[in-house]
Amino acid sequence: MSEQLRVERPQTLTDLAYDRLREGIVLGELKLGEQVSEALLAQRMGISKTPIREALVRLKIEGLVDIHPQRGTFVFKLTPEQVGQLCRYRAMIETAALREAATMNRAELLKRMQMHVDEMVITEKAGDVDRLSRIDMNFHYEFLACCANPYLRAGYELIRYQLTALRHRSPIPNMVDSHQVLVDAIAHGHIDEACAQLHEHVLENEGRYIAACDVM
């Protein structure tokens, strides 16, 4: 079928509410642990409560909100123990994906990784912290995108948006250097070294993520 004949499906109100709320959580407009009101959100967005309620259910599946009957709905907030568990889980998934992608699809992986590092250099000079966080997330997701194992990608989706939200709240000061070393190791075929560096890099975030969750 010709692409010119394709009709784009319009977003539903639930889709729009979901996108807007997810963005608000990720970018920090809604604070970690903050209680959210369906009625107030509906009023602010100019829509009924039904799409808001449906959007919040989808966000719960992604780990971005907690819904407690009789108590209300809250933006997610992790305990220090949960942050540690998340970081260790992330390290396992990402290092496994990096190893497989670097072994089976190294040229494409390298091209994508270097592209993001080049973006980091420009964005870091511009001082755009929000964009740096998005580039950081995209860099790490390339391990999954270039990996042929769908189970690793599915496992990463369980934590992807919580990670994105925590990244926006805890930018790292040496982003270019800490990512370029991974590119260089893969470029020289040092896959074990790259995986060890990645594992250490991921676990170094634990303290920053805990601090981000402590801020109300």
N, C-alpha and C positions, 0 to 999 in steps of 0.2 A: 504494500500500500504506500502511496506517495506520502511523504512527510507533510506536504502542503495540505493534505486532506485531514490530517490528524486534528482532533478537537481536544484542547486542554480541558481537563475536568476542573471546574471551579472549586476553590476551597470552601468547605462548610464552615459554619460559625464555630463548631467545635475545633476544627483544624486551626482556624485563626486564633482562637483563644489559647489553644495548646501551644502554638508557636510563640505567641506573645508572652505567655506565662513562663515558658521554658527560658526564653531570652531574659526575662526579668530576673529569674533565679540565677542563671548562669552569670549575668553581668553584675549582679549584686544589688539590683533595684529592690529585690525582696531579700531580707536578711536571713541567714541561716538560723533556723529555730523559730522564725517569726510565724505567728498564727495568721492565717489568711481567711477572709470571710467571703463566701460565695456571693452574698448579697452586695458587699462593697465592690468586689471585683466586677460583678455584672454591671453595677452602676457606673464604674469608671470606664468600662469598655462599651457601654451603651447597648448591651445585649441582655437576654434573659439569663436566669441562673442555670438552666438546663445545660447549655453548651459549656458553661464554666465547670459544672459538676462533672461532665463527661471528660473534659480536658484534665481535670485534677486526677481522675482515675487513671488516665494514661500516664500522667506524670508520676503517679505512685508506682506504676510498673517499672518506670525508669529510675526509681529511687530518689526522685527529686522532692517528693512530698510524703509526709506520713499522715494517714487518715485514721483518726481515733474516734469511734462512735461515742457520742455523748460529750466528747471533749472538743472536737473540731479538727481542722486540717492545718498542718504546720509544714513549713519549708524544712527539708531534711537538715539534720545536724548530727555529726558523728562524735562519739566518745573517742578519747585517745586510743583505747583498745581497738575500736572499729577502724580508725585511721590506719593503725598498724596492720590490721588484717587486709584492708583495701590495698595498701602499698605492696604487701607481700604477694597478694593475688595478682596485682598488676605486673609486678616484676616477673612472675612465672609466665603469664600470658605473653607479655611483650618479648621476653627473651626467647621463648619457644618460637614465636612468629618471626623474630629477626633471624634466628638461626635457619629456619626453613626458607625464608625469602632470600637470604644471602646465599644459600646453597643452590636454590633452584632458579632464582630470578634476579641475579646480582646486578646485571647491567641496568635494568629498569628501576630497581630499588635505589641504586646509587644516584641515578639521574634525578629521581624524585626527592631523595634526601638532600642532595646538594642544592636543588632549586629552593627548598624551604630555608636552608641555611643562608643562601644569598638574600632571600626575603628578610630574614632576621637581621642581617647586617644593615640593610636600608632602614628597616622599621625601628631598630634600636637607636640609630642616629637621629631619627625623627622623634624619638621619645614616646611612641604610641604603645603604651603598655597593654591596652586591650587587644590591639592587633597582634602584638607579640604572643600573647596567650593563645590566640587562635592559631597562629603559625606553629607554635609549640605542639599543640594538640594534633595538627595536621601532620607534622613531622613524624610523631610517634605512630599515628594511625597508618602511615605508609607501610610499616612492618606487617600490619594485618592485610592491607590492600594488595600487597605483593606476595602474600602467602597463600598457597592453594588450599589451606585447611579451613573449611567453613566452621568447624567446631571452635577453633580459636577465635574467629571473628564473633561468633555467637556469644562466647564467654566474655569477650571484651565489652560487648554491648551492655552487659549487666552493670558495668561501672562507668561507662563512657561519659555520661552526662554529669555524674557526681564529680568525676575527675576534672571535667571542663569547668565546673563551678568553682572547685577548689583552686584550680590553676589561676583563674581570674582574680582570686583573692590573695594569691601568694606568688607573685612573679619572682623569678630567679634572677640574680644580678649578672651571672656569667653565661647567658643563654647561648651566644654564638660559639664560644670556646667549648662548652660542654657538649654541644651537638656536633661540632666539626670533628672532634676526636673520634666520634662514632663513624662518621663518613670516611675518615682517613683509614681507620682500622679495616673497614669493609673493603675499601679500595685496594688495600694491600693484601687482601685475602686472609686477614687475621680474624676469623669469625669467632673463635673462642675468646679472644681478647675483647672484641666488640661486645659480646654477650656479657662478659664480666663487667665491663665499663657501664653498660646499660643497667645491669642489676644494681650496681652501686649508685648510679645516677638516680634511679627510681626511689631507692630507699632513703636517699638524702632528703627527699621531699617530706618525709614523715613529720619532722618538727614544724615545718612551715604550715602544713595542712592542719596540724593540731592547733597551732596558733590562730589560724583562720577560723576554726570552729569555736574558739573561745571568745571571739569578738561578737557581741550582740548588736 
